[in-house]
């Protein structure tokens, strides 16, 4: 990668005028080290000025860059001028690929908030080799998609290895508590992928492959792909994790709506580290809905609503109805509502030696908004300033394989919990 002295900026935050972009700008202004060279980028100079005027005083001189995500020349100029780009500009399949291409060519580190399987797969296919050659770390999914899942399993695998207890076997993430919103940008990304998948059978097959982001698909399990492709998302969800009663806790579980993406990122991390989690590693995610008849009813309703929303996004008339009620890109909750945000996830695994571990990943932050802003901001700061502490890797990566322990340490310093214990 080009040396620090040859770049104008350490970090450019692209999409700084969106809701999560503004939150991320605020986090960087409060937490970037003195002397950090940070710039804000977006399509409107007026809106960029408004964002900057609301930040801490040390951001008063941050440069403002007017860049259109679809203008390849402008995007290339942006990438060449900075060491790291953090982008909130989605849907990424629609707006993100020129920036990935520019960063791969320029040797510029990159982090985003994507939850789009097809976008990540296309980025791998098109730019993995170029990014590896230039030294660029293209780190996808640096928000609630998918840092808690990816780093949580990575921390678990590290502890198991340190204890000499083999590798991970059946591993399940439980969403114990989830208070907060899902951003309009995330909804729009889901919408765009549903549209593409419904119109293109090959895209639907790629999106439905549980190991579709693996760098070595032929070495992954194939038994889950012998069944016919699901006809809709509800069928896919029900196949993945049916509503069930946890025999240990007595609590009902429903599918977690982000599992179909998070699980693919975690499996990619396993493959990118030469299957360090284990060849027998199997991973899923569920949502805890409570005990008794009420928990059972909630699990059933959660599954039905989830399937209905995703299926409805695949058809024009139902999509128009959903568009009236779901959050729009750029929208977000009040500060008071975000202040009540919180998430608690628990990852449970049994290793190949029979040892059992539980890892808690938690934060008193709104997962889709303030929490995601912290995760993206700290990802960018780690890529810019943590140097030799980062994993020795380049190419299209995951949070665990592209940043790893420095990001865990940074998030812990901001109140996040990553606590692995043997049980």
Secondary structure as UniProt FT lines:
FT   HELIX           4..6
FT   STRAND          9..14
FT   TURN            15..17
FT   HELIX           19..31
FT   TURN            34..35
FT   STRAND          38..42
FT   HELIX           45..53
FT   HELIX           57..59
FT   TURN            60..61
FT   STRAND          63..66
FT   TURN            69..70
FT   HELIX           72..80
FT   STRAND          82..87
FT   HELIX           92..95
FT   HELIX           97..106
FT   STRAND          109..111
FT   HELIX           117..134
FT   STRAND          137..139
FT   TURN            144..145
FT   HELIX           147..162
FT   TURN            163..164
FT   STRAND          168..179
FT   HELIX           184..199
FT   HELIX           201..208
FT   TURN            210..213
FT   HELIX           217..219
FT   HELIX           223..225
FT   HELIX           233..240
FT   STRAND          244..245
FT   TURN            247..249
FT   STRAND          251..255
FT   TURN            257..258
FT   HELIX           259..272
FT   TURN            273..274
FT   TURN            276..277
FT   TURN            279..280
FT   STRAND          282..291
FT   HELIX           292..312
FT   TURN            313..314
FT   HELIX           316..325
FT   TURN            329..330
FT   HELIX           335..339
FT   STRAND          342..351
FT   TURN            352..353
FT   STRAND          356..363
FT   TURN            367..369
FT   HELIX           370..385
FT   HELIX           387..389
FT   STRAND          395..397
FT   HELIX           399..402
FT   TURN            403..404
FT   HELIX           405..413
FT   TURN            414..415
FT   STRAND          417..422
//
